[in-house]
Amino acid sequence: MVITIREALITDAAQIAALHTDSWRTYYRGIWTDNYLDNNLLTEHLIYWKNKLEHPENNQKLRVALDKNILVGFACLFLADDAVYGTLLDNLHVNTTYHRSGIGKLLIKEVARIGLETGHGSEFYCWVLEQNFEARKFYEKMGAINKEVIPMENPDGITSSMTCRYIWLDVKSIL
């Protein structure tokens, strides 16, 4: 397996949306409603990622991980998103077949490097559902600290979930 990481292209939108949808359906089942997860989620994600790729925000960076030409992971960050916590790691998803292969680690190192190289400070954070134990374990292994747990409205617009803000005091620790 030879993994390459590159900037996301508009032509990646469908694969990113499919991976994002599969990840949510796998890890958020029982946390979010089945109705939300099983119905229009793929379409919602496709619209979202097409928009993000066609009209990126100035501080957005989106990277994909490829095994040959197959998209197996992606990470999206927003530089200097928060005055206190710095750069937001907004999404990090890896195809379940590739879990524990090191792709998540490669992606988070790549976006951490981007944050440092663009001069947006060393503060770095992400939001993780409290019940997503696998993701929480991964971020803790990568040096993140659970700073706080707060209720956040779920994308279904009906329910809310307790959500952890994970922070890195110094993004260099990821590298």
Summary of the structure (lengths in Angstrom):
residues: 175
radius of gyration: 15.4
end to end distance: 22.0
largest distance: 42.4
contacts: 531
relative contact order: 0.16
helix: 38%
strand: 35%
